[in-house]
Amino acid sequence: MRIEIVRKEFTELSTIGEMFIDGEFFCYTLEDAVREEKIPRETAIPYGHYEVITNYSDRFKRVMPLILNVPGFSGVRIHNGNTSADTEGCPLVGYTKDIDFVGQSKKAFAAFWRKLQAGLKEGRVYLTITKGADH
């Protein structure tokens, strides 16, 4: 399974993107602001290509998606949430978007989780993060 996050909207607080799964639009994403220099818990992860697995999260007290080998970061997970206050570098998912906000996040994460589980049964899952062509 291939997941792609295309970052499109950039503010001082957050980055809004679009998530595609195997080439089809799935939902919107919200991450911390993209910065040249990392500010702990306030910076989006670097553009790149990563493997995604699932394992137990002490923070969430359940099995969650984990993005592997992110340079300068650890414990980066895809999860639900609405604003940059809900993330520490992790991509959040949602079905609606506004400035510095994604909505219907729990519903989007539940659907994402089902797709991810199915993808992992078939083989490895990879995430690519890119910048939209118009930015």
C-alpha positions, 0 to 999 in steps of 0.5 A: 500500500502506498500513502502519499501526503501532499502538503499544500497550505502553510501557515505559522501554526500548521501545514494542511495536506491531502492524503492519497492511498494508492493514488486515490484521495482519502482525506486531509492532513494537518501537521505542525508548521514546516520549518528550516530548523526543528523546534521540538514538538512544533515542527512537521517531519521532513519531506521523504519516503518512510515505512509505516508499521503498527505497534503499541503506543504508550501515549495512546495505550493501544496499537497505532500506526508508527512512521519509521526512521524519521530523521531527528524525530521518534515516535511519529504516529498518524492519528486523530486530532484537530489542530497543531495543539494535538500534534507533536510532529505527527500527521493528523487526519480529517475529512474537512479542513479550515485554516489550521484545522481538520475536522471529522478526525475520529471518523477519518482515523477509523477509516484510515485504520481499517485501510492500513490494517488491510494494507499491512496484511498484503505487505509493506506500507510506505508513506511519501511526503511531498510538497504540492506543485503550486507551492 
